[in-house]
Amino acid sequence: GLKTRVIDSLIDIANSIFKKDFRESGRNLSRLGLEGLDLSQIRNTLIKGKK
């Protein structure tokens, strides 16, 4: 996968400051209601605000 060292470090710092695991509780496609959509459907949802 793609290395994301800078954002990984920022998330680690935020986890320490807030004593919360943001990787566990953060946003993902499922929590945003976008799971199972292809890229075109996700773009359409973001532009129009609905599926």
Contact map, one row per residue, 1 for C-alpha under 8 A:
111000000000000000000000000000000000000000000000000
111100000000000000000000000000000000000000000000000
111110000000000000000000000000000000000000000000000
011111110000000000000000000000000000000000000000000
001111111000000000000000000000000000000000000000000
000111111100000000000000000000000000000000000000000
000111111110000000000000000000000000000000000000000
000111111111000000000000000000000000000000000000000
000011111111100000000000000000000000000000000000000
000001111111110000000000000000000000000000000000000
000000111111111000000110000000000000000000000000000
000000011111111100000000000000000000000000000000000
000000001111111110000000000000000000000000000000000
000000000111111111110100000000000000000000000000000
000000000011111111111100000000000000000000000000000
000000000001111111110000000000000000000000000000000
000000000000111111100000000000000000000000000000000
000000000000011111110000000000000000000000000000000
000000000000011111111000000000000000000000000000000
000000000000011101111100000000000000000000000000000
000000000000001000111111100000000000000000000000000
000000000010011000011111110000000000000000000000000
000000000010000000001111110000000000000000000000000
000000000000000000001111110000000000000000000000000
000000000000000000001111111000000000000000000000000
000000000000000000000111111100000000000000000000000
000000000000000000000000111110110000000000000000000
000000000000000000000000011111110000000000000000000
000000000000000000000000001111111110000000000000000
000000000000000000000000000111111110000000000000000
000000000000000000000000001111111100000000000000000
000000000000000000000000001111111110000000000000000
000000000000000000000000000011111110000000000000000
000000000000000000000000000011111111100001000000000
000000000000000000000000000011011111100000000000000
000000000000000000000000000000000111110000000000000
000000000000000000000000000000000111111111000000000
000000000000000000000000000000000001111111000000000
000000000000000000000000000000000000111111100000000
000000000000000000000000000000000000111111110000000
000000000000000000000000000000000000111111111000001
000000000000000000000000000000000100111111111100001
000000000000000000000000000000000000001111111110000
000000000000000000000000000000000000000111111111111
000000000000000000000000000000000000000011111111111
000000000000000000000000000000000000000001111111110
000000000000000000000000000000000000000000111111100
000000000000000000000000000000000000000000011111111
000000000000000000000000000000000000000000011111111
000000000000000000000000000000000000000000011101111
000000000000000000000000000000000000000011011001111
